[in-house]
Amino acid sequence: MGGVSVTTGYRRRIELVTESPEVVQGELEDDFHHFRVSIAHDGAKVTAVDGTAVRHPWSTCPDALTPLQSLVGAPLTADATGHAAHGDARTSCTHWFDLTGFAIAQAGSGRAHRRYDMTVPDRGDGGRTTAHLSRDGEALLDWEVDTQTILGPEPFTGRAMGRGFLAWANGRFDPETAEAVIALRRACRISLGRLMDLDDYDTADQIGHGMENTCHTFSTAVMATAVRMRGSSRR
């Protein structure tokens, strides 16, 4: 993932490219994942979804492409979370689902290119760190955070990053700003994965307590057969 640097910590990049008037390509890469998605549309709605799981933490992650097909027919919108009305991230892959939402918003907004670079340095006392997001090469967001809450600056101070955050962001900001805010919030939450070494586990059910049915791999029907892809994390 060229161009993203941080001394010690989590890195994530999301890049969206409008390849033609009818096709948007999206790519997401971080310490644990590398996914690509392609959506086709007719100017009003999604007509096809395809993707590639380039690097993934569990053997069952690529199977989550099938549930993404529920997004065929979803209307184009500038809201990167609008697709949630037409699919369920809990049956797919959270990261692929997010990326597809960003690609749909790219088509809905008519942008040619968009890139987010996010860094979350490893946490100090109390789980605190400073998370950063740049958009198209320009610094946009800097948050002081702990493991669950944005500590500052305003208007984010005291905002918990759990349930209700997406609705708050969409209600508080214009679609482009909300998209960036939602992207950084996800990076903050996924960065917590650096607190453990996934290669210490054989299958997803060994760490799945409390995470049941949050995505395809962590569904109760799949966890025990989701084998760790050892060596897939980048640090």
Backbone bond lengths (Angstrom), bond angles and torsions (degrees), N, CA, C in turn:
res aa  C-N    CA-C-N  psi(-1)  N-CA   C-N-CA  omega(-1)  CA-C   N-CA-C  phi
1 M - - - 1.465 - - 1.514 107.63 -
2 G 1.308 117.46 83.27 1.445 121.66 -175.01 1.510 113.05 -66.87
3 G 1.342 114.52 146.71 1.451 119.86 173.15 1.505 114.52 92.50
4 V 1.353 118.93 -8.13 1.449 121.40 179.01 1.518 107.65 -107.89
5 S 1.343 117.69 122.96 1.453 119.50 -177.99 1.518 110.37 -135.22
6 V 1.318 115.53 140.21 1.452 122.23 173.81 1.520 105.66 -155.58
7 T 1.330 118.15 141.39 1.458 120.65 -172.99 1.518 110.98 -57.30
8 T 1.327 117.72 -60.29 1.458 122.09 175.60 1.513 107.23 -143.44
9 G 1.309 116.89 115.03 1.450 119.10 -179.51 1.508 112.45 163.24
10 Y 1.308 113.85 -174.29 1.463 122.96 -175.34 1.529 110.03 -85.97
11 R 1.317 115.87 142.22 1.463 122.68 178.27 1.524 109.84 -130.09
12 R 1.317 116.18 142.57 1.469 120.75 175.60 1.524 108.71 -145.48
13 R 1.331 115.34 139.20 1.469 121.20 173.64 1.520 108.99 -129.82
14 I 1.320 115.64 136.89 1.462 122.92 171.16 1.521 106.94 -122.97
15 E 1.317 116.26 126.03 1.471 120.58 179.55 1.523 109.08 -128.36
16 L 1.327 115.30 135.34 1.462 122.80 -177.56 1.515 108.80 -128.10
17 V 1.328 116.40 130.51 1.462 121.94 -177.32 1.519 108.93 -132.36
18 T 1.323 116.14 127.09 1.465 121.08 173.39 1.522 107.54 -84.18
19 E 1.323 116.35 104.26 1.458 121.24 -174.67 1.515 112.56 -78.38
20 S 1.325 116.22 -30.53 1.460 121.97 178.76 1.514 106.71 -156.74
21 P 1.333 118.89 171.94 1.466 119.17 178.69 1.522 113.94 -58.26
22 E 1.331 118.02 -17.62 1.468 120.92 -176.17 1.527 113.88 -115.93
23 V 1.338 119.30 0.89 1.466 120.93 -173.84 1.521 111.10 -136.45
24 V 1.333 116.24 132.81 1.463 123.01 173.16 1.524 108.46 -122.46
25 Q 1.327 115.85 133.46 1.447 122.38 175.68 1.530 108.89 -107.42
26 G 1.318 116.52 137.92 1.448 121.15 176.81 1.515 110.84 -128.63
27 E 1.331 116.13 148.71 1.459 120.96 179.08 1.525 109.08 -142.09
28 L 1.313 116.71 136.21 1.460 123.93 178.71 1.517 108.25 -129.26
29 E 1.346 115.27 130.39 1.462 119.44 176.78 1.520 108.98 -140.38
30 D 1.329 115.20 135.72 1.459 120.87 173.99 1.517 109.16 -148.47
31 D 1.319 116.96 -166.52 1.461 120.81 -177.32 1.522 111.99 -57.56
32 F 1.333 117.39 -34.01 1.452 122.05 -169.54 1.524 114.62 -110.88
33 H 1.341 117.94 -16.96 1.460 121.35 -168.97 1.529 111.50 -138.27
34 H 1.319 115.14 153.64 1.465 122.49 167.64 1.529 106.59 -149.80
35 F 1.343 115.18 105.69 1.459 121.48 -177.91 1.527 109.88 -123.71
36 R 1.316 115.14 148.44 1.455 121.88 172.35 1.525 108.80 -124.69
37 V 1.327 115.48 148.56 1.456 120.40 175.90 1.516 108.86 -139.67
38 S 1.298 116.13 149.74 1.459 122.58 174.34 1.522 107.68 -132.65
39 I 1.324 115.89 127.42 1.464 118.91 174.09 1.518 109.29 -117.68
40 A 1.318 115.43 141.36 1.464 121.77 170.77 1.520 107.32 -110.66
41 H 1.324 116.16 151.07 1.463 120.26 -178.53 1.526 109.73 -150.56
42 D 1.310 114.84 165.35 1.466 120.14 -180.00 1.527 111.94 -108.99
43 G 1.325 116.15 17.37 1.458 120.62 -178.35 1.506 113.71 94.82
44 A 1.323 116.23 -13.43 1.464 120.53 179.96 1.519 112.20 -127.84
45 K 1.327 116.40 -34.02 1.470 120.01 -176.41 1.522 110.21 -147.79
46 V 1.316 115.25 162.02 1.463 122.21 177.09 1.525 109.15 -72.94
47 T 1.336 115.87 131.97 1.468 120.29 179.68 1.525 112.81 -110.91
48 A 1.340 117.68 -15.17 1.472 120.62 178.37 1.520 109.25 -162.03
49 V 1.329 115.07 148.27 1.468 122.25 175.58 1.522 107.54 -133.94
50 D 1.324 116.05 130.03 1.459 121.08 175.45 1.526 107.88 -139.68
51 G 1.309 117.17 164.30 1.455 118.99 -178.71 1.512 112.29 -170.77
52 T 1.336 114.11 170.78 1.460 122.04 179.62 1.522 108.73 -136.13
53 A 1.322 116.39 132.05 1.462 121.66 171.66 1.519 107.21 -93.77
54 V 1.322 116.59 95.98 1.464 121.52 -175.85 1.528 110.56 -74.42
55 R 1.331 116.05 -44.45 1.471 122.75 -179.55 1.519 107.30 -146.25
56 H 1.331 116.03 131.75 1.454 119.27 -172.08 1.518 109.32 -151.76
57 P 1.334 118.33 153.47 1.463 120.16 -172.64 1.515 115.38 -78.69
58 W 1.334 118.59 -24.62 1.464 121.62 -174.41 1.527 109.26 -131.21
59 S 1.325 116.20 150.79 1.462 121.03 -174.80 1.516 113.20 -62.44
60 T 1.325 117.82 -26.14 1.460 122.05 -175.30 1.529 113.90 -88.68
61 C 1.330 117.46 -5.65 1.470 119.32 -177.09 1.532 113.44 -57.10
62 P 1.354 120.31 -42.32 1.467 119.08 -179.07 1.522 113.86 -59.47
63 D 1.338 117.67 -25.65 1.463 120.44 -179.44 1.530 111.80 -66.42
64 A 1.332 116.78 -16.12 1.465 120.43 -178.65 1.521 112.56 -72.19
65 L 1.333 117.68 -6.31 1.464 119.34 175.50 1.523 111.18 -65.87
66 T 1.324 117.28 -32.94 1.462 119.72 -178.26 1.525 112.53 -60.61
67 P 1.334 120.59 -48.27 1.468 119.52 178.61 1.527 114.23 -62.88
68 L 1.347 117.28 -21.73 1.462 119.13 177.36 1.528 112.28 -64.49
69 Q 1.325 116.67 -18.23 1.467 119.52 179.70 1.530 111.76 -64.41
70 S 1.331 117.21 -16.74 1.464 119.48 176.01 1.523 111.99 -64.05
71 L 1.347 116.75 -16.81 1.461 120.31 -178.90 1.530 112.54 -82.95
72 V 1.329 117.71 -8.95 1.471 119.64 172.61 1.530 107.81 -63.81
73 G 1.301 115.78 126.79 1.461 121.64 -176.09 1.514 113.40 100.56
74 A 1.348 117.51 -12.34 1.466 119.76 178.25 1.527 110.10 -65.48
75 P 1.325 118.72 138.79 1.470 120.45 -179.44 1.517 111.91 -71.46
76 L 1.318 116.16 148.58 1.459 120.66 173.09 1.521 109.37 -69.30
77 T 1.316 115.81 140.12 1.456 122.03 -179.51 1.509 108.41 -154.72
78 A 1.317 117.73 154.82 1.463 121.67 175.77 1.520 111.87 -80.26
79 D 1.329 117.67 -5.42 1.465 123.68 179.61 1.523 109.07 -86.34
80 A 1.335 117.30 114.76 1.458 121.46 -176.75 1.519 113.12 -70.09
81 T 1.322 117.56 -5.96 1.468 120.74 176.49 1.523 112.27 -112.50
82 G 1.315 117.63 1.36 1.460 120.89 -177.33 1.508 113.62 -62.92
83 H 1.337 116.75 -25.95 1.462 119.97 -178.96 1.519 113.03 -68.05
84 A 1.323 117.11 -14.48 1.467 119.75 -178.96 1.522 112.47 -63.71
85 A 1.326 117.34 -19.14 1.458 120.57 176.15 1.529 111.91 -74.40
86 H 1.343 116.90 -9.62 1.456 121.07 -175.04 1.528 113.06 -122.26
87 G 1.317 117.16 3.73 1.454 121.71 178.70 1.512 109.30 -161.94
88 D 1.325 116.39 171.26 1.455 121.56 -175.74 1.523 108.84 -128.19
89 A 1.334 116.21 112.96 1.467 120.41 179.87 1.517 111.55 -58.68
90 R 1.315 118.06 -26.65 1.467 121.36 -176.90 1.527 112.28 -70.57
91 T 1.327 118.26 -17.74 1.457 120.80 176.69 1.523 111.81 -98.89
92 S 1.328 116.69 -6.52 1.454 121.65 -177.77 1.526 108.65 -117.34
93 C 1.307 116.70 -150.53 1.456 123.46 173.66 1.522 107.40 -105.20
94 T 1.314 117.11 126.96 1.462 121.24 -178.49 1.518 111.32 -51.72
95 H 1.313 116.75 -43.33 1.464 121.08 -172.88 1.526 111.47 -75.84
96 W 1.313 116.74 -40.60 1.462 120.58 174.95 1.530 110.28 -64.49
97 F 1.327 115.87 -40.88 1.463 120.65 -179.96 1.528 110.33 -64.08
98 D 1.333 117.32 -45.87 1.470 120.86 176.29 1.523 110.76 -58.41
99 L 1.332 116.13 -48.12 1.459 121.07 -177.14 1.520 111.07 -60.80
100 T 1.323 116.90 -39.50 1.467 119.97 178.04 1.523 110.64 -64.79
101 G 1.336 116.69 -38.22 1.463 119.62 175.81 1.513 112.42 -62.14
102 F 1.336 116.66 -40.74 1.457 120.36 176.81 1.537 110.72 -63.88
103 A 1.333 116.45 -39.52 1.468 120.01 179.58 1.521 111.09 -66.11
104 I 1.324 117.18 -39.42 1.464 120.46 177.21 1.521 110.31 -64.34
105 A 1.337 116.74 -41.51 1.470 120.28 177.91 1.522 111.53 -65.70
106 Q 1.332 116.34 -34.55 1.462 120.30 175.91 1.530 110.16 -60.24
107 A 1.333 115.63 -45.70 1.467 119.81 177.99 1.521 110.75 -65.96
108 G 1.341 116.59 -41.83 1.458 119.92 -177.48 1.509 113.67 -67.48
109 S 1.336 116.60 -30.79 1.470 120.27 -179.58 1.520 112.90 -87.82
110 G 1.335 116.36 -16.26 1.457 119.97 179.44 1.517 114.03 78.83
111 R 1.332 118.13 15.35 1.462 120.52 178.92 1.523 110.69 -71.44
112 A 1.335 115.60 152.42 1.456 120.37 176.89 1.522 111.70 -88.92
113 H 1.343 116.73 -35.73 1.461 120.53 -175.15 1.518 109.30 -154.83
114 R 1.327 115.45 145.55 1.461 121.34 175.94 1.520 108.11 -151.83
115 R 1.342 116.35 136.37 1.460 120.39 177.16 1.522 109.37 -138.36
116 Y 1.314 115.24 130.16 1.457 122.36 173.16 1.535 108.46 -112.59
117 D 1.324 115.79 131.44 1.456 121.99 171.43 1.517 108.02 -118.90
118 M 1.319 116.59 127.79 1.453 122.14 -176.84 1.523 110.30 -127.42
119 T 1.322 116.35 140.08 1.447 121.48 174.50 1.523 108.82 -133.85
120 V 1.331 115.18 140.21 1.467 121.79 176.40 1.526 106.46 -132.16
121 P 1.333 118.47 95.02 1.471 120.21 179.69 1.521 111.49 -57.36
122 D 1.313 115.38 150.98 1.459 119.47 -179.35 1.516 110.70 -56.84
123 R 1.321 114.90 145.69 1.459 122.13 -169.66 1.522 113.13 -78.48
124 G 1.344 113.79 149.01 1.449 120.59 175.02 1.504 110.96 -103.05
125 D 1.338 116.54 -146.50 1.456 121.71 -178.52 1.524 110.89 -58.67
126 G 1.329 115.82 137.22 1.453 120.55 179.02 1.513 113.73 71.13
127 G 1.333 116.94 12.50 1.453 120.39 -179.56 1.511 113.45 73.70
128 R 1.342 117.36 19.24 1.468 120.63 -174.52 1.522 112.19 -86.59
129 T 1.339 113.48 147.59 1.454 121.25 173.80 1.522 108.00 -162.55
130 T 1.322 116.47 178.57 1.463 122.13 176.52 1.521 108.82 -119.06
131 A 1.310 116.57 116.18 1.464 122.30 -179.00 1.525 109.74 -93.39
132 H 1.319 115.91 142.12 1.465 121.55 -176.29 1.527 110.34 -126.34
133 L 1.311 116.11 146.45 1.471 122.13 171.87 1.515 108.84 -138.23
134 S 1.337 115.11 130.69 1.460 120.67 169.71 1.522 108.52 -114.99
135 R 1.326 115.31 148.82 1.460 121.34 179.91 1.517 108.31 -122.36
136 D 1.315 114.99 120.40 1.467 121.03 -178.42 1.521 111.35 52.57
137 G 1.338 115.51 39.90 1.457 121.27 174.43 1.511 115.35 87.05
138 E 1.327 118.80 -2.03 1.461 121.92 -178.92 1.526 110.18 -113.63
139 A 1.342 116.04 131.22 1.469 120.68 179.57 1.519 109.43 -59.88
140 L 1.345 115.87 135.05 1.456 120.12 -176.61 1.523 112.50 -127.82
141 L 1.344 118.11 -45.65 1.455 121.80 -174.68 1.526 110.54 -131.15
142 D 1.326 115.85 137.62 1.460 123.41 171.63 1.519 106.95 -135.92
143 W 1.310 116.55 117.77 1.460 121.80 -178.02 1.519 110.64 -119.00
144 E 1.313 116.18 134.71 1.460 121.17 163.77 1.527 106.41 -84.84
145 V 1.324 116.54 125.73 1.463 119.99 -175.44 1.524 110.62 -136.42
146 D 1.326 115.21 158.08 1.458 120.66 161.65 1.520 106.34 -112.04
147 T 1.307 118.88 -156.61 1.460 119.05 -174.35 1.516 113.95 -72.98
148 Q 1.327 118.01 -21.11 1.458 120.61 -174.07 1.528 114.66 -127.57
149 T 1.338 118.30 -16.36 1.460 121.03 -166.40 1.515 110.87 -136.35
150 I 1.336 115.66 145.03 1.463 121.00 170.63 1.525 107.03 -84.19
151 L 1.316 116.95 121.22 1.458 122.16 -176.35 1.523 112.55 -88.34
152 G 1.324 117.54 -18.36 1.450 122.16 178.25 1.513 109.66 166.76
153 P 1.354 117.08 169.39 1.465 128.25 2.83 1.533 111.29 -87.29
154 E 1.321 115.19 -176.49 1.465 120.55 172.80 1.525 109.48 -64.94
155 P 1.318 119.19 148.84 1.469 128.45 4.51 1.528 113.77 -89.97
156 F 1.349 116.89 21.96 1.465 120.78 -174.42 1.529 113.00 -96.40
157 T 1.320 117.36 -11.43 1.460 121.09 -172.41 1.527 112.40 -54.62
158 G 1.331 115.65 125.44 1.457 121.38 177.84 1.509 115.00 82.17
159 R 1.328 117.50 2.35 1.461 120.44 -176.98 1.522 110.23 -79.96
160 A 1.324 116.68 118.01 1.458 121.40 175.52 1.519 109.61 -70.09
161 M 1.336 116.37 144.49 1.460 120.88 -175.41 1.522 113.13 -94.12
162 G 1.333 117.04 10.67 1.452 120.64 -178.97 1.513 113.38 -91.75
163 R 1.312 115.75 -142.03 1.452 122.39 -176.04 1.534 111.17 -56.83
164 G 1.321 116.31 136.75 1.452 121.91 178.76 1.511 114.45 95.09
165 F 1.343 117.12 -10.47 1.463 119.57 -176.54 1.523 112.16 -65.60
166 L 1.324 117.76 -42.66 1.469 120.30 -176.69 1.521 110.63 -63.32
167 A 1.323 116.78 -44.02 1.468 119.76 179.18 1.518 110.62 -63.09
168 W 1.339 116.73 -39.78 1.468 120.09 177.92 1.523 110.98 -62.85
169 A 1.323 117.79 -46.91 1.455 121.40 -178.30 1.521 111.46 -63.17
170 N 1.328 116.78 -43.05 1.468 119.61 -179.88 1.520 112.04 -67.38
171 G 1.323 116.88 -30.99 1.464 119.84 178.44 1.506 113.78 -81.06
172 R 1.334 116.61 -22.76 1.463 121.32 -173.52 1.530 113.09 -93.13
173 F 1.345 117.23 -29.82 1.461 121.25 -170.77 1.528 111.84 -125.74
174 D 1.331 115.37 161.82 1.459 120.89 171.69 1.528 108.00 -67.11
175 P 1.357 118.02 160.93 1.466 120.11 -173.36 1.521 114.79 -56.61
176 E 1.324 118.69 -38.95 1.466 119.95 -178.43 1.522 111.16 -68.07
177 T 1.328 117.13 -42.56 1.465 120.09 178.49 1.515 110.45 -67.85
178 A 1.339 116.45 -43.47 1.461 119.79 178.84 1.525 110.98 -58.34
179 E 1.315 117.44 -38.98 1.459 121.04 179.57 1.525 110.67 -60.00
180 A 1.325 117.48 -45.14 1.463 121.43 179.07 1.522 111.01 -65.29
181 V 1.313 116.81 -43.19 1.470 122.06 179.67 1.526 110.35 -60.89
182 I 1.320 116.66 -43.97 1.460 121.53 -179.82 1.525 110.50 -67.18
183 A 1.329 117.22 -36.60 1.464 120.48 178.31 1.526 110.78 -64.06
184 L 1.330 117.98 -43.73 1.457 120.14 -178.50 1.526 111.12 -70.37
185 R 1.303 116.97 -37.21 1.468 119.57 176.68 1.520 110.64 -58.65
186 R 1.334 117.98 -43.36 1.457 120.55 179.17 1.530 110.15 -63.57
187 A 1.329 116.78 -42.25 1.464 120.13 179.25 1.522 111.11 -59.84
188 C 1.325 116.78 -42.20 1.471 120.22 179.09 1.522 111.20 -59.97
189 R 1.309 116.24 -42.89 1.462 119.70 -177.04 1.531 111.80 -71.26
190 I 1.329 117.01 -41.45 1.462 119.50 -178.86 1.521 111.07 -72.32
191 S 1.328 117.55 -26.10 1.468 120.39 178.98 1.520 112.15 -60.63
192 L 1.334 117.54 -22.37 1.459 120.94 178.94 1.532 111.62 -63.34
193 G 1.332 116.13 -18.08 1.456 119.86 176.24 1.517 113.41 -61.45
194 R 1.329 116.90 -19.40 1.460 120.14 178.78 1.529 112.22 -72.88
195 L 1.321 116.79 -9.70 1.457 120.21 179.69 1.530 112.33 -78.48
196 M 1.338 116.89 -6.35 1.461 120.85 176.73 1.514 109.06 -136.72
197 D 1.315 115.79 163.26 1.460 122.24 174.84 1.522 107.59 -106.59
198 L 1.333 116.49 105.54 1.460 120.22 -177.48 1.527 112.51 -61.74
199 D 1.330 117.07 -22.36 1.461 119.30 179.77 1.525 112.66 -69.17
200 D 1.324 117.22 -7.95 1.463 120.39 175.50 1.525 112.53 -77.28
201 Y 1.332 117.12 -6.37 1.465 121.21 -173.96 1.524 110.11 -118.58
202 D 1.308 115.52 149.90 1.463 120.87 -179.96 1.519 112.29 -92.21
203 T 1.323 116.68 -42.34 1.465 121.11 -177.16 1.521 110.07 -135.54
204 A 1.326 116.18 159.91 1.456 121.49 -174.18 1.516 112.89 -64.77
205 D 1.327 117.48 -28.70 1.467 118.52 -178.06 1.528 112.45 -66.74
206 Q 1.339 117.20 -16.16 1.462 120.30 179.14 1.530 112.25 -73.35
207 I 1.327 117.71 -18.38 1.463 120.47 175.57 1.526 111.56 -122.88
208 G 1.329 116.45 8.83 1.459 120.97 -169.71 1.508 116.32 -83.52
209 H 1.344 118.78 -4.08 1.460 119.13 -178.13 1.522 110.22 -60.99
210 G 1.320 116.04 124.79 1.457 121.45 -177.92 1.515 113.73 88.41
211 M 1.336 116.95 -7.06 1.468 121.09 -179.45 1.527 111.32 -113.26
212 E 1.301 117.66 9.48 1.463 120.87 -175.36 1.529 111.42 -58.25
213 N 1.336 114.99 134.46 1.470 123.20 174.14 1.523 113.01 61.33
214 T 1.353 116.06 31.28 1.465 119.86 173.06 1.523 111.91 -91.87
215 C 1.326 117.23 -15.90 1.467 121.53 175.68 1.524 107.54 -163.16
216 H 1.328 116.40 179.15 1.462 120.20 -177.75 1.532 111.36 -58.26
217 T 1.314 117.11 -52.11 1.458 120.34 -176.17 1.520 112.06 -63.25
218 F 1.328 117.41 -35.79 1.458 120.35 -178.61 1.528 112.83 -93.77
219 S 1.323 117.37 17.57 1.462 120.02 171.27 1.520 108.36 -71.58
220 T 1.306 115.77 149.75 1.468 119.51 -176.37 1.525 112.09 -62.20
221 A 1.330 117.13 -23.66 1.461 120.30 -179.42 1.522 112.89 -81.50
222 V 1.346 117.40 -14.94 1.464 121.08 -170.84 1.525 113.07 -116.29
223 M 1.315 118.90 -29.54 1.464 122.44 -169.17 1.525 113.91 -49.13
224 A 1.305 116.62 -44.33 1.463 119.96 -173.99 1.520 112.53 -69.27
225 T 1.330 117.57 -21.18 1.469 121.52 -179.82 1.516 112.32 -103.14
226 A 1.340 117.59 1.30 1.464 122.27 179.31 1.525 108.62 -85.16
227 V 1.306 116.32 102.79 1.466 122.25 -174.35 1.528 109.97 -87.98
228 R 1.324 115.64 137.13 1.458 121.13 178.52 1.529 110.82 -63.72
229 M 1.339 116.29 131.13 1.462 122.52 175.18 1.528 106.97 -89.68
230 R 1.318 115.83 83.14 1.463 120.82 -174.23 1.531 111.11 -61.13
231 G 1.321 115.04 138.74 1.456 121.03 -179.04 1.503 114.42 86.27
232 S 1.342 117.38 1.96 1.467 119.63 -176.67 1.531 113.34 -81.98
233 S 1.329 118.06 -17.92 1.470 120.32 179.41 1.522 110.07 -77.60
234 R 1.333 115.47 144.76 1.464 122.51 176.50 1.503 108.07 -113.76
235 R 1.319 118.20 126.40 1.466 121.77 -179.53 1.514 110.36 -126.48
